[in-house]
Amino acid sequence: MPRFFNFTKMSARIENMFRDEAVMVAIAGNGGPGCSSFHREKYVNRGGPSGGDGGAGGNVILVADVNENSLYKISRDYHARATNGQPGGSNNCSGSNGETIVVKVPVGTQVFDFDRDNCLADLAEEGQQLIVAAGGKGGRGNARFATATRQAPTHFEEGTSGEERKLRLELKLVADVGLLGLPNAGKSTLMNCVTASKARVADYPFTTLDPSLGIIDMQDFGQPIVIADIPGIIEGAAEGKGLGVQFLRHVERTKILLHLVDCSELASDEPLEAYNTIRAEIAAHSSELASRPTLVVASKVENEEAAEKAAGFFGAIGKDVFCISAVKGDGLPQLKRKLQEMRNADLIDDSRG
């Protein structure tokens, strides 16, 4: 049975900290040596060679697990070491294999060789596995070398060494919808209203410092929708300003982009300017991402002045007016249905492709 990697015990507060990058060292077990022995038993003449084979070394395996949401634990204690295979024994007894180490990582983890920087695997599905360090082979005992012309060999093999590999892990969240907008566009408030998440909300920028996932319960509308709240993006994010590309990459796996634009009278930026800033940063980061299905929504529309502002904004970009007020709950049922329609259309396109 594989043994799960025992990370250093940490407090619940630390375990919840988000990390989307980590470096780990995977050390597989060495193969056990074979045995050189001869069978000796009363009344049995010339028992012959009876040395057993050594056991194989344990592997180190990464497994994508939906219950993991951060690489923090790996970043804290990043040596995963499997055990060695046991030596072979007399009477043709083989040594036991070393224990395999299974390291759980979040779904969406990409695995890179640290030195070559090539991608070894993209663990984008639940249960997907990758052997990152293979255990050494057990050595053969002297019984394996017996032939008709060499009936009493004393030769045996040492086991081979297990692999040791340094890895770089990079997490990209897997979600149906990626939530975009300038700081204070109302993303966290919307997440709190349509999911069970408890995102931090305050009246200053960058209250969201880490990407987070939430699930929209569609009830009678269809299957639940997974939505990712991405920290606020500012001008120059694609070049590393603000929170930079560290979090822009988390929208790469989303099927739909939900772009919130603050249309309240207290907004620090004009809606069109705010919209163009986000679109420019997305395009600078990835042209393919910029072409992804996008739903533009005016947020914080809680009075006539905000509604007029939103109407002028949607007229300028040539899109249908779509307004919500997460605090009041206005427009949220319509938003859920629209996201469901867009996701269903995306699934149909995927099946045709």
C-alpha positions as MATLAB code, in Angstrom:
seq = 'MPRFFNFTKMSARIENMFRDEAVMVAIAGNGGPGCSSFHREKYVNRGGPSGGDGGAGGNVILVADVNENSLYKISRDYHARATNGQPGGSNNCSGSNGETIVVKVPVGTQVFDFDRDNCLADLAEEGQQLIVAAGGKGGRGNARFATATRQAPTHFEEGTSGEERKLRLELKLVADVGLLGLPNAGKSTLMNCVTASKARVADYPFTTLDPSLGIIDMQDFGQPIVIADIPGIIEGAAEGKGLGVQFLRHVERTKILLHLVDCSELASDEPLEAYNTIRAEIAAHSSELASRPTLVVASKVENEEAAEKAAGFFGAIGKDVFCISAVKGDGLPQLKRKLQEMRNADLIDDSRG';
ca = [
       0.000    0.000    0.000;
       1.332    3.467   -0.843;
       2.169    5.729    2.053;
       0.923    9.291    1.892;
       3.532   11.936    2.452;
       3.437   13.177    6.028;
       3.872   16.934    5.893;
       4.995   18.844    8.950;
       2.046   19.557   11.243;
       0.826   23.098   10.946;
      -1.951   25.176   12.410;
      -5.245   25.475   10.562;
      -4.502   29.123    9.840;
      -1.245   28.285    8.070;
      -2.732   25.378    6.106;
      -5.268   27.732    4.538;
      -2.603   30.104    3.175;
      -2.527   30.148   -0.618;
       0.540   29.302   -2.657;
       0.476   28.715   -6.386;
       4.182   27.923   -6.785;
       6.413   25.495   -4.951;
       9.686   23.639   -5.338;
      10.053   20.085   -4.111;
      12.662   17.333   -4.202;
      11.439   13.816   -4.941;
      13.762   11.012   -3.852;
      12.804    7.470   -4.812;
      13.993    4.414   -2.894;
      16.962    2.321   -3.947;
      16.510   -1.264   -5.015;
      17.528   -3.885   -2.471;
      20.532   -6.136   -3.198;
      20.093   -9.757   -4.173;
      21.241  -12.574   -1.926;
      23.928  -15.161   -2.431;
      23.170  -18.368   -0.549;
      22.921  -22.146   -1.024;
      20.138  -24.390    0.118;
      21.149  -26.638    2.983;
      18.723  -29.203    4.350;
      19.110  -32.587    5.970;
      18.870  -35.456    3.489;
      18.925  -32.986    0.558;
      22.167  -33.275   -1.369;
      23.405  -30.442   -3.476;
      20.530  -28.083   -2.687;
      21.953  -25.536   -5.062;
      21.869  -21.722   -5.128;
      18.874  -20.235   -3.312;
      19.572  -16.494   -3.053;
      16.422  -14.394   -3.576;
      16.011  -11.096   -5.373;
      16.061   -7.718   -3.667;
      12.893   -5.632   -3.482;
      12.240   -2.638   -5.718;
      12.594    0.866   -4.290;
       9.488    2.922   -3.645;
       8.276    5.519   -6.159;
       7.285    9.140   -5.533;
       3.923    9.903   -7.138;
       1.980   13.169   -7.487;
      -1.820   12.836   -7.469;
      -4.330   15.584   -8.311;
      -6.861   15.884   -5.483;
      -9.893   18.205   -5.442;
      -9.599   18.517   -1.667;
      -6.289   20.367   -2.050;
      -6.457   24.053   -2.980;
      -2.920   25.300   -2.411;
       0.727   24.272   -2.771;
       1.536   25.800    0.611;
       2.271   22.544    2.420;
       4.708   21.458   -0.267;
       6.426   24.834   -0.192;
       6.982   24.399    3.549;
       8.364   20.848    3.565;
       9.403   19.893    0.100;
      11.422   16.672    0.438;
       9.427   13.561   -0.403;
      11.534   10.468    0.209;
      10.416    6.906   -0.538;
      11.917    3.934    1.265;
      14.453    1.464   -0.095;
      13.718   -2.088   -1.148;
      14.778   -4.801    1.272;
      17.600   -7.275    0.520;
      16.765  -10.702   -0.828;
      16.919  -13.675    1.526;
      17.930  -17.305    1.465;
      15.584  -20.074    0.361;
      14.621  -17.975   -2.691;
      12.910  -15.353   -0.516;
      12.545  -12.002   -2.245;
      12.979   -8.764   -0.319;
       9.931   -6.563    0.201;
       9.450   -3.515   -1.996;
       9.941   -0.026   -0.632;
       6.874    2.052    0.231;
       5.591    4.391   -2.454;
       5.084    8.018   -1.421;
       1.925    9.733   -2.715;
       1.937   13.535   -2.613;
      -1.465   15.167   -3.100;
      -1.530   18.363   -5.143;
      -4.414   20.591   -6.260;
      -6.172   19.871   -9.530;
      -4.607   22.155  -12.124;
      -0.986   21.678  -10.983;
       1.656   21.761  -13.691;
       4.871   19.852  -12.984;
       8.206   21.124  -14.363;
      11.704   19.728  -14.155;
      13.538   22.389  -12.155;
      16.818   22.218  -14.088;
      15.500   21.781  -17.637;
      12.290   23.766  -17.073;
      10.321   21.418  -19.323;
       6.744   20.521  -18.430;
       6.480   16.898  -17.325;
       2.709   16.797  -16.866;
      -0.389   18.912  -16.400;
      -2.496   17.369  -13.626;
      -5.750   18.995  -14.702;
      -8.157   16.184  -13.781;
      -9.142   14.629  -10.454;
      -7.155   11.468   -9.721;
      -4.553   12.061  -12.436;
      -1.155   10.693  -11.390;
       2.472   11.176  -12.317;
       5.490    9.148  -11.161;
       8.037   11.914  -10.666;
      10.785    9.671   -9.268;
      10.941    5.949  -10.054;
      12.325    3.512   -7.516;
      15.419    1.476   -8.290;
      15.191   -2.128   -9.420;
      15.982   -4.901   -6.986;
      19.147   -6.874   -7.609;
      18.973  -10.525   -8.664;
      20.034  -13.240   -6.263;
      22.517  -15.949   -7.178;
      19.687  -18.401   -7.921;
      19.006  -16.365  -11.052;
      22.458  -17.090  -12.442;
      22.359  -20.900  -12.248;
      22.822  -22.637  -15.602;
      23.491  -26.197  -16.767;
      27.194  -25.426  -16.948;
      27.354  -23.162  -13.910;
      25.357  -24.847  -11.201;
      26.850  -23.143   -8.144;
      27.104  -19.430   -8.944;
      28.003  -17.105   -6.106;
      27.367  -13.939   -8.075;
      24.480  -11.639   -7.191;
      23.479   -8.081   -8.113;
      23.242   -4.915   -6.075;
      20.018   -2.971   -6.527;
      19.980    0.120   -8.730;
      19.636    3.603   -7.287;
      16.272    5.350   -7.225;
      15.724    8.580   -9.117;
      16.195   11.942   -7.447;
      14.575   14.915   -9.114;
      14.029   18.546   -8.245;
      10.663   19.829   -9.407;
       8.903   23.145   -9.797;
       5.133   23.063   -9.314;
       2.817   25.729  -10.678;
      -0.900   25.863   -9.930;
      -3.467   27.203  -12.372;
      -6.977   27.153  -10.984;
      -9.542   25.123  -12.923;
     -12.934   26.846  -13.065;
     -15.900   27.413  -15.365;
     -15.886   31.177  -14.856;
     -13.048   33.612  -14.149;
     -14.058   36.810  -12.358;
     -12.192   39.897  -13.590;
     -12.198   43.592  -12.798;
     -10.228   46.477  -11.372;
      -9.682   46.577   -7.603;
     -12.953   47.354   -5.777;
     -15.112   46.388   -8.768;
     -17.298   44.276   -6.472;
     -15.881   40.836   -7.258;
     -15.607   39.616   -3.664;
     -19.064   40.916   -2.784;
     -20.513   39.042   -5.749;
     -18.662   35.861   -4.712;
     -20.083   36.109   -1.209;
     -23.612   36.591   -2.554;
     -23.702   33.770   -5.124;
     -21.415   31.190   -3.451;
     -20.698   29.952    0.063;
     -17.250   31.561    0.081;
     -16.331   34.191    2.649;
     -14.157   36.521    0.626;
     -12.747   39.568    2.357;
     -14.643   42.799    1.535;
     -13.481   46.329    2.370;
     -13.617   49.853    0.918;
      -9.965   49.911   -0.204;
      -8.168   48.279   -3.167;
      -6.595   44.807   -3.168;
      -8.705   43.327   -0.385;
      -8.427   40.067   -2.351;
      -4.785   38.987   -2.264;
      -5.179   35.335   -3.278;
      -7.255   33.629   -5.985;
     -10.120   31.605   -4.572;
     -12.739   29.201   -5.882;
     -16.460   29.209   -5.167;
     -19.390   27.115   -6.368;
     -22.614   28.685   -7.592;
     -25.535   26.447   -6.686;
     -27.718   26.642   -9.786;
     -30.633   24.774   -8.146;
     -33.314   24.559  -10.857;
     -31.055   26.136  -13.483;
     -28.701   23.165  -13.939;
     -25.334   21.868  -12.732;
     -23.276   23.924  -10.246;
     -20.803   26.415  -11.713;
     -17.253   26.769  -10.392;
     -16.133   30.400  -10.322;
     -12.641   31.758   -9.619;
     -12.194   35.140   -7.936;
      -8.979   36.689   -9.259;
      -7.314   39.556   -7.342;
      -7.836   42.984   -8.896;
      -5.831   43.671  -12.043;
      -4.347   47.112  -12.693;
      -2.751   48.744  -15.710;
       0.619   47.147  -16.383;
      -0.267   43.853  -14.705;
       0.949   41.885  -17.730;
       4.415   43.396  -17.110;
       4.312   42.524  -13.415;
       2.796   45.631  -11.848;
       0.476   45.224   -8.868;
      -0.138   41.521   -8.370;
       1.041   41.022  -11.955;
       1.084   37.856  -14.003;
       1.297   35.778  -10.836;
      -2.516   35.713  -10.796;
      -3.320   36.511  -14.439;
      -2.383   32.933  -15.269;
      -5.232   31.641  -13.108;
      -7.789   32.777  -15.676;
      -6.076   30.758  -18.413;
      -8.046   27.597  -17.566;
     -11.436   29.276  -17.229;
     -13.960   28.696  -19.996;
     -15.827   31.991  -19.530;
     -14.672   35.420  -18.370;
     -17.019   37.462  -16.183;
     -15.852   41.069  -16.379;
     -17.245   43.367  -13.675;
     -17.180   47.129  -14.258;
     -17.990   49.481  -11.385;
     -20.678   51.907  -12.576;
     -21.473   53.519   -9.218;
     -21.120   57.258   -8.704;
     -18.232   56.538   -6.293;
     -16.155   54.626   -8.853;
     -12.597   55.970   -9.116;
     -12.440   55.238  -12.869;
     -14.900   55.850  -15.663;
     -16.531   52.566  -16.782;
     -15.116   52.696  -20.319;
     -11.615   53.445  -19.056;
     -11.830   50.627  -16.499;
     -13.112   48.198  -19.152;
     -10.363   49.077  -21.640;
      -7.668   48.703  -18.955;
      -8.662   45.121  -18.179;
      -9.119   44.174  -21.840;
      -5.663   45.562  -22.698;
      -3.991   43.594  -19.883;
      -5.746   40.360  -20.844;
      -4.722   40.798  -24.490;
      -1.130   41.576  -23.480;
      -1.025   38.411  -21.381;
      -2.639   36.092  -23.948;
      -4.386   36.764  -27.251;
      -6.173   33.417  -26.954;
      -7.475   34.397  -23.526;
      -8.727   37.732  -24.867;
     -10.860   35.883  -27.439;
     -12.558   33.707  -24.820;
     -16.350   34.119  -24.290;
     -16.792   37.146  -22.016;
     -19.812   38.464  -20.159;
     -19.492   42.149  -19.292;
     -21.571   43.165  -16.262;
     -22.072   46.578  -14.671;
     -21.752   46.226  -10.901;
     -22.999   48.385   -8.005;
     -25.947   49.662  -10.048;
     -28.131   50.699   -7.118;
     -29.764   53.943   -8.313;
     -30.873   55.786  -11.452;
     -27.611   57.677  -11.776;
     -25.641   54.413  -11.860;
     -28.143   52.897  -14.308;
     -27.718   55.829  -16.704;
     -23.942   55.542  -16.385;
     -24.129   51.833  -17.185;
     -26.381   52.413  -20.208;
     -23.920   54.912  -21.660;
     -21.041   52.501  -21.056;
     -22.720   49.560  -22.793;
     -23.655   51.821  -25.701;
     -19.991   52.791  -26.069;
     -18.773   49.176  -26.249;
     -21.721   47.967  -28.336;
     -22.979   45.299  -25.932;
     -26.350   44.585  -24.337;
     -26.948   46.245  -20.985;
     -26.450   43.853  -18.056;
     -26.572   45.384  -14.573;
     -26.426   43.886  -11.103;
     -26.369   45.000   -7.498;
     -24.859   42.209   -5.426;
     -25.747   43.961   -2.178;
     -29.440   44.252   -3.105;
     -29.515   40.970   -5.011;
     -30.735   42.702   -8.186;
     -29.908   40.836  -11.390;
     -28.267   37.834   -9.700;
     -30.812   35.214  -10.898;
     -30.445   36.559  -14.444;
     -26.654   36.432  -14.092;
     -26.769   32.774  -13.049;
     -28.973   31.835  -16.001;
     -26.749   33.702  -18.448;
     -23.613   31.960  -17.156;
     -25.391   28.610  -17.450;
     -26.344   29.366  -21.064;
     -22.767   30.367  -21.914;
     -21.323   27.261  -20.278;
     -23.777   24.985  -22.109;
     -22.874   26.645  -25.405;
     -19.182   26.127  -24.615;
     -19.767   22.433  -23.875;
     -21.570   22.031  -27.206;
     -18.665   23.677  -29.043;
     -16.184   21.389  -27.274;
     -18.140   18.263  -28.281;
     -18.204   19.403  -31.896;
     -14.479   20.088  -31.843;
];
